[in-house]
């Protein structure tokens, strides 16, 4: 049974896509090996040690000093890079919303991509780490039903991981109107056939979105994989053309 299951998986679209990806990686050589230890070597010098001394706590839990754990967060961001296939693609211009410490963009830049982060500036630790890594940031809050600031051009890829700008775990969590405005506005900064990769946080009730919001994303053309909302070729027709949530 197990062997039969493996054969079915191999012959499925998912299995064939995975095999193609492994083959491409076998023949493709990146500028820097995507190994956690090798990436950490590009970060963890005397300057980062000083940042660690200033902000590290013994048990950060889910608080922001947790991002000083390079083994954990570099590994997470290498997996993101591989899943989006930035290790296999031509140089791209990338916008990362809520860029935090900037590890994702740092790895992308090591691979030859150009990055811009957008985030708040209330955590000095993030400012110091992004400056150390050479990650450029636009300082701005993403507000509901409010346009983004001028981001200086268009991007081939727009990402947002562990999203909180949707008022995560707040009573006024974004619904269809807020997401419709946001995606319509975001489209102004997306290059033709550009990709948008969004990863939502789980809410108190264990879900990532309401059924209405899921339908909205699907009608808009997203590939939905649990918490991941992925637009592989532009942001589709504005949702106002559809009756969802109205």
Secondary structure, DSSP 8 states (H G I E B T S, - for coil): -HHHHHHHHHHSHHHHHHHHHHHHHHH---SS---HHHHHHTT-SHHHHHHHHHH--S--TTSGGGGG-HHHHHHHHHHHHHHHTTTTS---EEEEET-TT-HHHHHHHHTT-EEEEEE----HHHHHHHHHHT--EEE----TT------SS-EEEEEEEEE-TTTTTSTT---HHHHHHHHHHHGGGEEEEEEEEEEE---TTS-SS-HHHHHHHHHHT-EEETTEEEESSS--S-GGGS-TT-
